[in-house]
Amino acid sequence: MQIWAGLGNPGPTYAMHRHNVGFMAADVIADLHHFSPAKKQFQGWVQEGRIGPDKIILLKPATFMNESGRAIRAAMDFYKLTPQDVTVFHDELDLVPMKVKVKRGGGNAGHNGLRSTDAHIGPDFRRVRIGIGHPGHKDRVHDYVLGNYHKSEIDALSDMLGAIGAEAPWLAEGDDARFMNEVALRLAD
């Protein structure tokens, strides 16, 4: 069993923010792989399903980004899982828009959702880093991440989220390199 947590802020106001791309990825995975309807649990919304032989608990914390780790910890404790069983989908300023990278462990690079997760479960979880690009100056970061995707980005965003969902079986198997490669190939077409 694995927990896959998409990071974001709850509510329609935030739905299309760059900071919510983790929520968007979780929604696409749930739709493509026919997960159960969402239910309120672990201070968030949970959907259960299988990808191949693996049971996946999809979690979207409802605690707002800054407290995401509380919801992830609650789910981990309930299922008696370790940080190695957790994958977090999140926005990444240091990657060009629509680029997807996976790594295990590491710092939080100022990302409040990662900082909270780190504080509650430690750093040894897997991260699916979804590039949003950098606005160019640190003074513009706050408004940029809490800003909506532009209309001109929607097609590329849909393609990238679709690629993440379609190639999720590689993540479930633990083949991060193959997942990244297959997502990149889909986006190159």
C-alpha positions in Angstrom: 0.0 0.0 0.0 1.1 3.5 -0.8 0.0 7.0 0.1 0.1 9.5 -2.8 -0.5 13.1 -1.6 -1.2 15.9 -3.9 -0.4 19.3 -2.3 -2.6 22.3 -2.7 -5.0 24.7 -1.0 -8.6 23.7 -0.6 -11.5 25.7 -2.2 -12.5 27.0 -5.6 -10.5 30.2 -5.2 -7.3 28.2 -5.4 -8.3 25.6 -7.9 -6.3 26.9 -10.9 -3.3 28.3 -8.9 0.1 27.0 -9.9 0.6 26.0 -6.2 -2.3 23.6 -6.6 -0.8 21.5 -9.4 -0.4 18.6 -6.9 -4.1 18.6 -6.3 -4.6 18.6 -10.1 -2.3 15.6 -10.5 -4.1 13.6 -7.8 -7.5 14.4 -9.5 -6.3 13.2 -12.9 -4.8 10.0 -11.4 -8.0 9.3 -9.6 -10.1 9.8 -12.8 -7.9 7.8 -15.2 -7.5 4.9 -12.8 -11.1 4.8 -11.6 -10.5 5.5 -7.9 -13.4 5.6 -5.4 -15.3 8.8 -4.9 -13.6 11.2 -2.5 -14.4 10.9 1.2 -13.4 13.2 4.1 -10.7 11.5 6.2 -7.3 12.3 7.7 -8.0 16.1 7.6 -8.4 15.9 3.8 -10.1 14.1 0.9 -9.2 10.5 0.3 -9.8 8.3 -2.7 -8.8 4.6 -2.9 -7.9 2.6 -5.9 -5.4 0.2 -7.5 -2.8 0.8 -10.1 -1.7 -2.7 -11.2 -1.5 -4.8 -8.1 -0.7 -1.8 -5.8 -3.3 -0.3 -3.5 -3.0 3.5 -3.6 -4.5 5.9 -1.1 -4.8 9.3 -2.8 -4.8 12.2 -0.3 -5.5 15.8 -0.9 -4.9 17.6 2.5 -7.6 20.1 3.4 -5.3 21.8 6.0 -4.0 24.4 3.5 -0.5 24.1 2.2 1.3 25.1 5.3 -0.1 22.2 7.4 -0.1 19.5 4.7 2.1 17.2 6.8 -0.5 16.8 9.5 -2.9 15.1 7.1 -0.1 12.9 5.6 1.0 11.9 9.1 -2.5 10.9 10.1 -2.9 8.7 7.0 0.5 7.1 7.6 -0.3 6.4 11.2 -3.7 4.9 10.4 -2.3 2.5 7.7 1.0 1.9 9.7 3.2 3.0 6.8 6.6 4.6 6.6 7.9 7.7 4.8 9.2 5.3 2.1 5.5 4.5 1.3 4.6 8.2 0.7 4.8 10.1 -2.6 4.1 13.8 -2.6 3.1 15.6 -5.8 3.9 19.3 -5.7 4.8 22.5 -7.7 8.5 23.2 -8.2 9.8 26.7 -9.0 13.2 25.4 -9.9 11.9 23.4 -12.9 10.8 24.8 -16.2 7.0 24.8 -16.6 5.5 21.3 -17.3 8.8 19.4 -16.6 8.3 16.5 -14.2 11.1 15.1 -12.1 11.1 12.5 -9.3 13.4 12.3 -6.3 13.5 10.7 -2.9 14.4 12.9 0.1 16.0 16.3 -0.1 15.3 19.8 1.1 12.1 21.8 0.9 13.5 24.8 -1.1 11.2 27.1 0.7 8.0 25.2 -0.2 5.7 25.3 2.8 3.9 22.1 2.0 7.2 20.2 1.8 8.4 22.0 5.0 5.3 20.8 6.8 5.5 17.3 5.4 9.2 17.2 6.4 8.3 18.3 9.9 5.7 15.6 10.4 7.2 12.6 8.7 10.9 13.4 8.0 12.6 14.0 4.6 12.7 10.4 3.2 9.5 10.5 1.1 9.3 10.4 -2.7 8.6 13.7 -4.4 7.1 14.2 -7.8 8.3 17.7 -8.7 6.0 19.4 -11.2 7.7 22.4 -12.8 6.0 25.8 -12.7 9.1 27.9 -13.6 10.3 30.9 -11.7 8.9 34.4 -12.2 12.5 35.8 -12.3 12.8 37.6 -9.0 12.1 36.4 -5.5 9.8 39.3 -4.7 7.4 38.0 -7.4 7.3 34.4 -6.2 4.3 34.7 -3.8 1.9 36.2 -6.3 3.2 33.9 -9.1 2.6 30.6 -7.2 -0.7 31.8 -5.9 -1.7 33.0 -9.4 -3.8 31.1 -11.9 -2.3 29.3 -14.9 -2.6 31.5 -18.0 -5.0 30.5 -20.7 -2.0 30.0 -23.0 -0.7 27.3 -20.6 -3.9 25.3 -20.2 -3.3 22.9 -23.2 0.3 22.2 -22.0 -0.9 21.7 -18.4 -3.6 19.3 -19.6 -1.1 17.3 -21.6 1.4 17.1 -18.7 -1.3 16.1 -16.2 -2.5 13.5 -18.6 1.0 12.1 -19.0 1.4 11.9 -15.2 -1.8 10.0 -14.9 -1.1 7.7 -17.8 2.4 6.8 -16.6 1.4 6.4 -12.9 1.8 2.6 -13.1 5.6 3.1 -13.3 5.5 5.2 -10.1 3.4 2.5 -8.4 6.0 -0.1 -9.3 8.8 2.2 -8.0 10.4 2.7 -11.4 10.9 6.5 -11.1 13.4 6.7 -14.0 10.9 4.9 -16.3 8.1 7.2 -15.1 10.1 10.3 -15.9 11.2 9.0 -19.2 7.7 8.0 -20.3 6.2 11.3 -19.2 8.9 13.2 -21.1 8.3 11.1 -24.3 4.6 11.8 -24.1 5.2 15.5 -23.8 7.8 15.5 -26.7 5.1 14.2 -29.2 
